[in-house]
Amino acid sequence: MYSNRLEIKILCFFCALLHDIGKSDPAKEHSKTGAKIAKPILKRFGFDSTQIKDAVFLIENHLILVKTATRRDICDEETAVYMTNKIGKIRLLRMLYLLTVADSKATGPKSWNDWTQNLLKDLFLKTMGILKKGELASKKTRRLIHKKKNDVLKLLKEKWHENEINKQLESMSQRYLAYVPVQSIVDHINLYRNLGTRDFIWQISKESDSDIRTVSLCGKDKPGLYSKISGVFFLNGLDIVASQAYSLGEEHVLDIFKVNPPKDTIFEEEKWEKAENDLIHAISNDDFLNNALDKIPRMIRVSSGKIPEPNTIRIDNETSSFFTIIEVFTYDFPGLLFSITNALYRNHTNVKVAMVATKVDQVVDVFYVRSLENDAKIETEQKLAQIKNVILRSLPQITAKEVNNEKN
């Protein structure tokens, strides 16, 4: 066991030193291989059985926090509960968080940025809260939601009748009410009230601590809406960092996008006006974005000093009770999100949440989806295989970039 903090620090240093020791064999999972290699090394350095057990766990799971934070919906209580059950101890969570931060920072800007940092910290705090209090997140969440509802009522009571506000709040999902700040909930309710007969209305705001833009879109729940938004953003050079989707009753949705601003910020307002007009046309005409599809490359060349890894699709039907989770491993190219989401839409699959992450030189896009046919998880093997094939066909072929050795 540990007699002081110095022993914990020393063990963390050893974990940082040994965490990637299993990378000598690229054909195997390096985390598990590394844990096996590290165990006898730790014994030789005199660590006791508890410390060795902790270190083996940390090395074997040194990617789990960052993978979960960037590839799973941390607004969903199930995500934090899953992490709690996986880690189990407060000391392990703390050490794992430190190891994750150090590893991500050392990897480079693709693995560590403001967005990754915020996601990782949020997941850490949610998991720590459950571990410390020994209760399921739902108990705390109910208290939090009740308080938020009262705060929203206070802020809106001068503009709307109390029964109208309560009706609106009741139509919102528990996941939304638990995660979204009070002032944002007020802004979204005002968006909904101002929607009128339009298909959508949006509000664009700048993040206070980064250059990211938040696009809050309230609109009618129409099939393929996410795909059309991503296509319009692609047409206008607006890169989606991440997004969340929430239901507002049976007929409306609230989509929240984190977006990089246009390169030319002097004409940013005009760019958003054009994007809004494009989305109006895209919603009314399924063929409007066909020209955007034509701009997506059919082949991309990768220069990474090794043979590029092939496009890979992984499907997770276990983590979430309500969504099928699709992970797409590929290399970045213009129109990536639109290419995948358009393929899903044409295959009668609705994207509810999308996340973007990196795996050193690869891109990992993660989608929480439901069937458009019955608004449920996709369970049949035939349909899941069909989705895999549709996505793979939508992606460009990956080839190694040839290096020309010119003689002087």
C-alpha positions in Angstrom: 0.0 0.0 0.0 1.0 3.7 0.0 2.5 5.3 3.1 2.8 8.8 1.7 2.2 10.9 -1.5 5.8 10.5 -2.6 5.2 6.8 -3.2 2.3 7.6 -5.4 4.3 10.1 -7.4 7.1 7.6 -7.9 4.7 5.0 -9.1 3.1 7.5 -11.5 6.6 8.3 -12.9 7.2 4.6 -13.5 3.8 4.3 -15.3 4.7 7.3 -17.5 8.0 5.6 -18.3 6.6 2.2 -19.1 3.1 2.9 -20.5 4.1 2.5 -24.1 6.7 -0.3 -23.6 4.4 -2.7 -25.5 4.6 -0.9 -28.8 7.5 -3.1 -29.9 5.0 -5.4 -31.5 2.5 -3.4 -33.7 0.4 -6.5 -34.3 -0.7 -6.6 -30.7 -2.7 -4.3 -28.4 0.2 -2.3 -26.9 -1.6 -1.4 -23.7 -2.1 -5.1 -22.7 1.3 -6.1 -23.9 2.9 -3.3 -22.0 1.2 -4.2 -18.8 2.6 -7.8 -19.0 6.1 -6.5 -19.7 6.0 -3.9 -16.9 4.9 -6.3 -14.1 8.3 -8.1 -13.6 10.1 -4.7 -14.0 8.1 -3.2 -11.2 8.8 -6.3 -9.0 12.6 -5.8 -9.6 12.3 -2.2 -8.4 10.7 -3.3 -5.1 7.1 -2.2 -5.5 4.6 -4.1 -3.3 1.7 -6.2 -4.7 -0.9 -3.4 -4.4 1.3 -0.9 -6.1 2.1 -3.4 -8.9 -1.6 -4.1 -9.3 -2.3 -0.4 -9.6 0.5 0.2 -12.1 -0.6 -2.8 -14.3 -4.1 -1.4 -14.3 -2.9 2.1 -15.2 -0.7 0.9 -18.1 -3.3 -1.4 -19.5 -6.0 1.3 -19.3 -3.9 4.4 -20.0 -6.0 5.3 -23.0 -9.5 4.6 -21.6 -10.1 8.1 -20.2 -9.2 10.0 -23.3 -10.9 7.5 -25.6 -14.1 7.7 -23.6 -14.0 11.5 -23.2 -13.5 12.0 -27.0 -15.5 9.1 -28.4 -18.5 8.8 -26.1 -21.3 11.1 -25.1 -20.3 12.4 -21.6 -23.7 14.1 -21.3 -25.1 10.6 -20.9 -25.1 9.4 -17.3 -24.3 5.9 -18.5 -20.8 7.0 -19.6 -19.7 8.2 -16.2 -21.3 5.2 -14.5 -19.4 2.9 -16.9 -16.1 4.6 -16.1 -16.9 4.4 -12.3 -17.4 0.6 -12.6 -14.3 0.2 -14.7 -11.9 2.2 -12.5 -13.5 1.5 -9.1 -11.1 3.5 -6.8 -10.5 7.2 -6.3 -6.7 6.8 -6.2 -6.7 5.0 -9.5 -8.9 7.6 -11.1 -6.6 10.4 -9.9 -3.4 8.6 -11.1 -5.1 7.7 -14.4 -6.1 11.3 -15.0 -2.5 12.5 -14.4 -1.1 9.8 -16.7 -3.6 10.6 -19.4 -2.9 14.4 -19.3 0.9 13.8 -19.5 0.6 11.2 -22.3 -1.8 13.4 -24.4 0.4 16.5 -24.0 3.5 14.6 -25.0 1.8 13.2 -28.1 1.2 16.7 -29.6 -1.5 19.2 -30.5 -3.7 16.7 -32.3 -4.1 14.8 -29.0 -4.2 17.8 -26.6 -6.1 21.0 -27.1 -8.7 23.1 -25.3 -11.5 20.8 -26.5 -9.9 17.6 -25.4 -8.8 19.2 -22.1 -12.4 20.2 -21.3 -13.9 16.9 -22.2 -11.4 15.0 -20.2 -11.8 17.2 -17.1 -15.6 17.0 -17.3 -15.5 13.2 -17.5 -13.0 13.0 -14.6 -15.2 15.2 -12.4 -18.4 13.3 -13.2 -16.7 10.0 -12.4 -15.0 11.4 -9.3 -18.4 12.6 -8.0 -19.9 9.2 -8.3 -16.9 7.5 -6.6 -16.8 10.0 -3.7 -20.5 10.0 -2.9 -21.1 6.3 -3.5 -24.4 7.0 -5.3 -25.7 6.6 -8.8 -25.6 9.8 -10.8 -29.4 9.9 -11.2 -29.9 10.9 -7.6 -27.7 13.9 -7.9 -29.1 14.6 -11.3 -32.7 14.8 -10.1 -31.7 17.4 -7.5 -29.7 19.4 -10.1 -32.5 19.3 -12.7 -35.1 20.5 -10.1 -32.8 23.5 -9.2 -32.3 24.3 -12.8 -36.0 24.3 -13.6 -36.6 26.8 -10.7 -33.8 29.0 -12.0 -35.2 29.0 -15.5 -38.6 29.9 -14.2 -37.2 32.9 -12.4 -35.4 34.2 -15.5 -38.4 33.7 -17.8 -41.4 34.5 -15.6 -41.6 38.1 -16.8 -41.8 37.0 -20.5 -43.8 33.8 -20.4 -46.6 32.3 -18.3 -45.4 29.8 -15.7 -47.5 27.0 -17.1 -46.0 27.6 -20.6 -42.5 27.5 -19.3 -43.2 24.3 -17.3 -44.7 22.7 -20.4 -41.6 23.5 -22.4 -39.3 22.2 -19.6 -41.2 18.9 -19.4 -40.7 18.4 -23.2 -36.9 18.5 -22.7 -34.9 15.4 -22.1 -33.3 14.8 -18.6 -30.0 14.5 -20.4 -30.4 18.0 -21.8 -31.5 19.6 -18.5 -28.7 17.9 -16.6 -25.9 19.0 -18.9 -26.9 22.4 -20.4 -26.3 25.6 -18.3 -29.3 27.6 -17.1 -28.7 30.6 -19.3 -28.3 28.4 -22.4 -31.6 26.7 -21.5 -33.2 30.1 -21.4 -31.7 31.1 -24.7 -32.9 27.8 -26.3 -36.5 28.3 -25.0 -36.5 31.8 -26.6 -35.2 30.3 -29.8 -38.1 27.8 -29.8 -40.6 30.6 -29.1 -39.3 32.6 -32.0 -39.2 29.7 -34.5 -42.7 30.3 -35.7 -43.4 28.6 -39.1 -39.8 28.4 -40.1 -38.0 25.1 -40.5 -35.2 26.2 -38.2 -33.7 29.2 -36.4 -30.2 29.4 -35.0 -28.0 31.4 -32.7 -24.2 31.8 -33.1 -22.0 32.7 -30.1 -18.3 32.8 -29.4 -16.8 30.6 -26.7 -15.3 32.8 -24.0 -12.2 30.6 -23.4 -11.4 29.6 -27.0 -12.0 30.6 -30.7 -14.7 28.0 -31.1 -18.2 29.1 -32.2 -21.3 27.5 -30.7 -24.2 27.1 -33.1 -27.5 26.5 -31.3 -30.1 25.4 -33.9 -33.8 24.8 -33.0 -35.9 23.3 -35.8 -38.5 20.9 -37.0 -37.3 17.3 -36.6 -36.8 16.3 -40.2 -35.0 13.2 -41.5 -31.4 13.9 -42.5 -31.2 17.3 -40.7 -27.7 16.6 -39.3 -26.4 15.4 -42.7 -27.7 18.6 -44.3 -26.2 20.9 -41.7 -22.8 19.2 -42.0 -23.1 19.5 -45.8 -23.8 23.2 -45.6 -21.0 23.7 -43.2 -18.6 21.9 -45.5 -19.7 24.0 -48.5 -19.0 27.1 -46.5 -15.7 26.1 -45.0 -17.0 25.7 -41.4 -15.4 22.7 -39.6 -17.6 20.9 -37.0 -15.6 20.0 -33.9 -18.5 18.2 -32.0 -22.2 18.3 -31.7 -25.1 17.3 -29.5 -28.8 16.7 -30.4 -31.8 16.9 -28.1 -35.5 16.4 -28.6 -37.9 19.2 -27.9 -41.2 17.4 -27.7 -42.3 15.1 -30.5 -41.8 17.5 -33.5 -38.8 19.7 -32.8 -35.1 19.2 -32.1 -32.3 21.3 -30.7 -28.9 20.7 -32.3 -25.8 22.3 -30.7 -22.6 22.4 -32.8 -19.1 23.4 -31.8 -17.6 24.9 -35.0 -14.3 26.4 -36.0 -14.8 29.9 -37.4 -14.3 30.7 -41.1 -10.7 31.5 -42.1 -11.6 35.1 -43.0 -13.3 36.4 -39.9 -13.7 39.9 -41.4 -16.6 38.6 -43.4 -17.8 36.1 -40.9 -21.3 37.5 -40.6 -21.8 37.3 -44.4 -20.5 33.7 -44.2 -23.1 32.7 -41.6 -25.9 34.4 -43.6 -24.9 32.4 -46.7 -24.8 29.2 -44.7 -28.3 29.9 -43.3 -29.7 30.4 -46.8 -28.0 27.3 -48.1 -29.5 25.3 -45.2 -33.0 26.6 -46.1 -32.5 25.3 -49.6 -31.0 22.0 -48.5 -33.9 21.2 -46.2 -36.5 21.8 -48.9 -34.5 20.0 -51.6 -32.7 16.7 -51.0 -30.6 17.2 -54.2 -29.3 20.6 -53.2 -26.1 19.3 -51.7 -25.2 16.9 -54.6 -22.6 19.4 -55.8 -21.0 19.3 -52.4 -20.7 15.5 -52.6 -18.8 16.0 -55.9 -16.2 18.0 -54.1 -15.3 15.2 -51.7 -12.1 13.4 -52.9 -12.3 9.8 -53.9 -8.7 9.0 -53.0 -6.3 10.5 -50.5 -2.6 9.9 -50.2 -1.0 9.7 -46.8 2.6 10.3 -46.0 3.3 9.0 -42.6 6.5 6.9 -43.1 4.6 3.6 -42.9 1.9 1.8 -44.7 -1.4 3.6 -44.0 -4.0 1.8 -41.9 -7.2 1.0 -43.9 -10.5 2.6 -43.2 -12.2 0.8 -40.3 -15.7 0.8 -38.9 -16.5 -0.4 -35.4 -20.0 -0.7 -34.0 -20.8 -0.7 -30.2 -24.3 -1.7 -29.2 -23.4 -2.3 -25.5 -22.4 1.1 -24.0 -25.6 3.0 -24.7 -29.2 1.8 -23.9 -30.7 4.0 -26.5 -28.2 4.4 -29.4 -26.1 2.4 -31.7 -22.5 3.8 -31.5 -20.5 3.8 -34.8 -16.8 4.6 -34.8 -15.2 5.5 -38.1 -11.4 5.3 -38.3 -10.0 7.1 -41.3 -7.7 9.9 -42.4 -8.9 13.5 -42.5 -10.2 14.9 -45.8 -12.5 17.8 -46.7 -16.1 16.9 -46.3 -15.5 13.9 -44.0 -18.5 14.4 -41.7 -20.8 15.2 -44.6 -19.7 12.1 -46.5 -20.4 9.8 -43.6 -23.6 11.3 -42.4 -25.0 11.6 -45.9 -24.3 7.8 -46.4 -26.1 7.1 -43.1 -29.1 9.3 -44.0 -29.4 7.6 -47.4 -29.4 4.3 -45.5 -32.3 5.4 -43.3 -30.1 6.0 -40.3 -30.4 9.2 -38.2 -27.4 10.8 -36.5 -28.2 12.2 -33.0 -24.8 12.9 -31.6 -21.4 13.2 -33.4 -17.9 13.6 -32.0 -14.5 14.1 -33.6 -11.3 12.8 -32.1 -7.8 12.0 -33.3 -5.6 8.9 -33.1 -2.2 10.4 -33.7 -2.3 10.5 -37.5 -5.8 9.2 -37.9 -9.3 10.7 -37.4 -11.9 8.9 -35.3 -15.4 10.1 -35.9 -18.0 8.7 -33.5 -21.8 8.7 -34.2 -24.7 7.9 -31.9 -27.5 6.8 -34.3 -31.0 5.4 -34.4 -33.0 3.9 -37.2 -35.2 6.3 -39.2 -37.6 3.5 -39.8 -38.6 2.8 -36.2 -36.6 5.4 -34.1 -34.8 2.7 -32.2 -31.3 1.2 -31.9 -30.1 -0.9 -34.8 -30.0 -4.5 -33.7 -30.0 -6.9 -36.7 -26.6 -8.1 -37.9 -27.8 -7.7 -41.5 -28.5 -4.0 -41.0 -25.3 -3.4 -39.1 -23.3 -5.0 -41.8 -25.1 -2.9 -44.4 -24.3 0.3 -42.5 -20.6 -0.7 -42.4 -20.5 -1.2 -46.1 -22.3 2.0 -46.9 -19.9 4.0 -44.8 -16.8 2.3 -46.3 -18.1 3.0 -49.8 -18.5 6.7 -48.9 -14.9 7.1 -47.8 -12.0 7.8 -50.2 -9.4 5.1 -50.8 -6.2 5.4 -48.8 -2.9 5.1 -50.5 0.7 5.8 -49.4 2.2 9.0 -50.8 5.2 8.3 -53.0 8.4 10.1 -52.1 10.4 11.3 -55.1 14.2 11.0 -54.6 15.6 13.5 -57.0 19.3 13.3 -57.9 21.3 16.5 -57.8 
